[in-house]
Amino acid sequence: MLVTIFAPGNVHLLEIAGVRDALCEANCKMAHADRYRVRLVTERGVAEESASGITYIPDAGIEEAAEPCDTLIVAGPYGVPGPPSQAVAT
């Protein structure tokens, strides 16, 4: 099962790490064939800086993430986000 985490700019790392840790623990308890695959996607697909200043590297940008996912999780940013770009909205 493919789980995609979309990380907007200024994301809280806990929003990414918490989901990944929970799915890692689930994978430890599941049969090999049923494991979760997790993909981290950002708008541009380049290294980004989190709200706390830590740099993280996504697996892909929106344009490169062509494989459909089974579950989409949108991580929360710091503060009140502005409207999404056209690329994110579509």
N, C-alpha and C positions, 0 to 999 in steps of 0.2 A: 504494500500500500504506500503510495507516494503522498507525503505531507509537505506542502509548500508553506513556508513562513515568509510573508512579505514584510520587510522592515522599511518603514518610511524614514526619512531623514530625522535626525535627533532622537533616535530610538533609545529606550531603556534596555540595556543589555539583559536584564532579568527577564524581559518579555521573550527574548530569543533563547537564552540559556535554560530557563525554566521548562519550556516546552521540549527542548532537545533532551534535557536530563530525564524528564518524565517518559519520553518515548524510548530512550536508551534503557531505562529500567524495565519498561514493558517488553522490549526486545529480548532482554535477558531471561524473561520468563516464558517466552513464546517459542513455538517450533520455528525452525530456521525458515521455512517457506512462507510463514505468515509475518515476517518482520516488517517494521516500518522503515521506509527510506525517507530521509528528511532533506529538503532542499531549501536553502536560504536565498531569497531573491530580493534585490533592491531595484530601484528604478533604472539606474545606469549600469549596474553590474561591476562597479569598481569599489575599491576600499573606501569605507565610510568611517566617520567619527561618531561615536555614540554620544548620548547626552552627558555622560560622565567623562568624555574625552578619550576613551579607549577606541582604538582603530580595529575594525573587524572587516573581514573579506567575505563577500557573498559568493555563492556558487554560480550565480548567473544574474543577468539583468532581465528586465521584462521581455525584451526582444528575443533573448536567447532561451528563455524558459518555455519552449514550445511543447514539451510533453505535458499533457493534461494531468492534473493532480486529483487525488481522491478527496483530499481535505485541504482547504486554504485557511490559514491563520494569519490575521493581520496584527502585527505587533504594535503596541502602543508607544507613541512618541511622548516626549516631555512637553508639557504645556498643551495649549489648544492648537491643533493643527490648522493650517490654512486649507483652502480647497485643493484637491489633488490636480496634478497636471493631466492633460488629455491622455497621455500614454498610460498613466495609472488608472484612470477612469474607464478606459476601454479594455 
